[in-house]
Amino acid sequence: MKKIDFLAIGDIVTDAFIKIKDAHVHCKIDTEACELCLRFGDKVPYESLNVIPAVGNSPNAAVSAARLGLSTALITNIGDDQNGKDCLVSLKKDGVSTDYITVEKNKNTNYHYVLWYDIDRTILIKHTEFDYKFPKLGEISWIYLSSLAKNSLPYHEEILEFLKKNPETKLAFQPGTFQIKFGAENLKDIYKRTEIFFCNLEEAQKILKNENKDVFVLSKGIANLGPKMVVISDGPKGAYFYKDGELWYNPIYPDIVPPLERTGAGDAFSSTFTAALALGKSPLEAFSWGPINSMSVVQKIGAQEGLLSKKKLEEYLKNAPENYKTRKL
């Protein structure tokens, strides 16, 4: 088995983007929660439909790493259906190895509906409960672990077993919805084995069960669970990097044109940061790479079309504006 630089593990999905205009957003006064509102019991027109295969946190990360020049593979499960076949074709086109993808008969490949309004989206999700099994693998430099279905808790033990037998393999962890719901205690050994951890500010609060918005407090709290490095993003406000008791801040990379829609911005950031580490960059150098791919992704529909090559990303970095600087807080 040839060495893999970047192995992504997580569910794959086909996204159907439904662009709507005849709607409005209602934000509650007492919370930051907003709701997408459509007329109930009526026929609501939509503007367009774009179906994009082979997406999801981990597939997005795999494509990101492949475009940056790393030897990349994906461990995931698909159904024996046309959507699954389309996912395989898309991954191969992007140079992602599909050798470790399991096809399960009589099951459906995950298919989500993305209600796209203005520059943001609400996603209707349904995860098929696949029979997760960890394959036999050769040498792996980095594992990137993200979103899996609600029946996946025992599967994490199989992943841990591989990591115990291969201490040289580094782990990047970007927890998905169900991994956050499992709770940090149930995944304590995953947290302890994590080299670099990614989440947004709201997810950090959920994981720690702490409503404090102080990023330093949240970063330290996540680090106390085990990760050596912690990255917390805060949307358009930028991102924070915590290591060895120090907190660093990086603003977003300025949009070259107004964003089209924001799907995949977080995946682009986290995977690019990890890929940069795999390419030998220092953590602070990697921290400056992530926002560039996020900026590019939001210029296109879906999470993958805007992902950059290493050459193009370095070009953006070279021509970055003066205020695009990482600074210690």
Secondary structure, DSSP 8 states (H G I E B T S, - for coil): ---EEEEEES--EEEEEEEE-S-EEEE-SSSS-EEEE--TTS---EEEEEEEEEESHHHHHHHHHHHTT--EEEEEEEESSHHHHHHHHHHHHTT-B-TTEEEETT---EEEEEEEETTEEEEE---------------EEEEEE----TT-HHHHHHHHHHHHH-TT-EEEE---HHHHHH-TTTTHHHHHH-SEEEEEHHHHHHHHT-----HHHHHHHHHTTS-SEEEEE-GGG-EEEEETTEEEEE-----SS--S--TTHHHHHHHHHHHHHHTT--HHHHHHHHHHHHHHHTTSSSSSTT---HHHHHHHHHT--TT---EE-
